[in-house]
Amino acid sequence: MALTKEQQQTKKRIEQICELLNIDYDKWLAEKQQEFIMENTDKAFEASLKLKRVQNKFQNGQHHG
């Protein structure tokens, strides 16, 4: 998948910063991806819990109605 010009520039800047700070770019990227996955997994889990509560309320409402 090709990067847009803006994404390429951003990647280049991050690589330069990593070089300046003596950080391994690939390691940094892997950590960021892991953080992103964890955050979104948490959000998805919360959303599924909310959905389940709504479904339960709806089902309970139908039984009592």
SERO-4910 file (N, C-alpha, C, O; in steps of 0.05 Angstrom, whole numbers):
BEGIN
 pado doro    nc1    nc2    nc3   cac1   cac2   cac3    cc1    cc2    cc3    oc1    oc2    oc3
  Met    A     17    -24      0      0      0      0     18     25      0     34     29     18
  Ala    A     15     41    -20     32     65    -23     23     87     -4     -1     91      1
  Leu    A     43    101      7     37    123     25     32    148      9     44    152    -12
  Thr    A     15    166     19     11    192      7     36    208     12     53    202     28
  Lys    A     38    230     -3     61    248      0     63    258     29     85    259     41
  Glu    A     40    265     41     40    274     68     49    253     88     64    258    106
  Gln    A     40    228     83     48    206    101     78    200     98     91    194    118
  Gln    A     89    203     73    117    198     69    133    219     84    154    213     96
  Gln    A    124    245     83    138    266     97    137    262    127    157    266    141
  Thr    A    114    253    137    111    248    166    130    226    174    143    228    195
  Lys    A    131    204    159    148    181    165    177    191    165    192    183    183
  Lys    A    185    207    146    212    217    144    219    234    169    241    231    181
  Arg    A    200    251    178    205    267    202    208    250    226    226    254    243
  Ile    A    191    230    229    192    212    252    219    197    252    232    194    273
  Glu    A    227    188    229    253    173    226    276    192    235    294    183    249
  Gln    A    275    217    226    296    236    234    296    241    264    317    243    276
  Ile    A    272    244    276    271    249    305    281    224    319    296    227    339
  Cys    A    274    201    310    284    176    323    314    175    322    327    167    341
  Glu    A    325    183    298    354    183    295    367    202    314    387    196    327
  Leu    A    356    226    317    366    246    335    366    237    364    385    241    379
  Leu    A    344    223    371    341    214    399    353    186    403    351    174    425
  Asn    A    365    176    382    377    149    383    357    127    391    361    110    408
  Ile    A    333    129    377    312    110    382    310     93    357    312    103    334
  Asp    A    305     67    360    301     49    338    273     54    326    253     49    340
  Tyr    A    272     64    301    246     71    289    227     47    288    204     50    295
  Asp    A    237     24    280    219      0    277    208     -8    304    184    -15    306
  Lys    A    225     -6    325    215    -12    352    194      9    361    174      1    373
  Trp    A    200     34    356    182     56    363    155     51    349    133     54    361
  Leu    A    156     45    323    132     41    307    115     17    318     91     19    321
  Ala    A    129     -4    325    116    -28    336    102    -21    362     79    -30    367
  Glu    A    115     -5    379    103      3    405     78     20    400     57     16    413
  Lys    A     80     39    381     57     56    375     33     40    364     10     44    371
  Gln    A     40     20    347     19      3    336      5    -13    358    -19    -16    358
  Gln    A     22    -23    376     11    -38    399     -7    -21    416    -29    -29    424
  Glu    A      1      4    422    -15     23    437    -42     28    423    -63     28    436
  Phe    A    -40     32    397    -64     37    381    -84     14    383   -108     17    386
  Ile    A    -73    -10    380    -89    -35    381   -102    -37    408   -126    -43    410
  Met    A    -87    -33    429    -97    -35    457   -120    -15    461   -141    -22    472
  Glu    A   -115     10    454   -135     31    457   -161     24    443   -183     26    454
  Asn    A   -158     15    418   -182     10    402   -196    -16    411   -220    -19    408
  Thr    A   -180    -35    422   -192    -59    432   -209    -52    457   -232    -61    460
  Asp    A   -198    -34    474   -213    -25    497   -239    -11    489   -260    -15    500
  Lys    A   -237      7    469   -260     22    459   -281      3    448   -305      6    453
  Ala    A   -272    -17    433   -291    -36    421   -304    -53    443   -328    -59    441
  Phe    A   -289    -60    463   -300    -76    485   -322    -59    500   -343    -70    506
  Glu    A   -315    -34    506   -335    -16    519   -360    -13    502   -382    -14    513
  Ala    A   -356    -10    476   -379     -7    458   -396    -32    458   -421    -31    458
  Ser    A   -384    -55    458   -399    -80    458   -414    -84    484   -437    -94    484
  Leu    A   -403    -75    507   -417    -77    532   -441    -58    532   -463    -66    541
  Lys    A   -438    -34    522   -460    -15    520   -482    -27    502   -506    -25    509
  Leu    A   -474    -38    480   -494    -50    462   -509    -73    475   -533    -75    472
  Lys    A   -495    -89    490   -507   -112    504   -528   -101    525   -549   -112    527
  Arg    A   -520    -80    539   -539    -68    559   -564    -58    545   -586    -62    555
  Val    A   -560    -45    523   -583    -34    508   -601    -57    498   -625    -56    500
  Gln    A   -588    -78    488   -604   -101    478   -619   -114    501   -642   -122    498
  Asn    A   -606   -117    524   -619   -129    548   -643   -112    557   -664   -123    563
  Lys    A   -639    -85    557   -661    -68    565   -685    -71    546   -708    -73    554
  Phe    A   -678    -72    520   -698    -75    499   -713   -102    502   -738   -103    501
  Gln    A   -698   -123    506   -711   -150    510   -728   -151    535   -750   -161    535
  Asn    A   -717   -140    557   -732   -139    582   -758   -123    579   -779   -130    589
  Gly    A   -756   -101    565   -779    -84    559   -800    -98    544   -824    -94    549
  Gln    A   -792   -114    525   -811   -129    508   -826   -150    525   -850   -154    521
  His    A   -811   -163    543   -823   -184    559   -844   -173    578   -865   -185    583
  His    A   -838   -149    588   -856   -137    608   -879   -122    595   -899   -116    607
  Gly    A   -876   -116    569   -895    -99    555   -920   -112    546   -937    -98    534
***
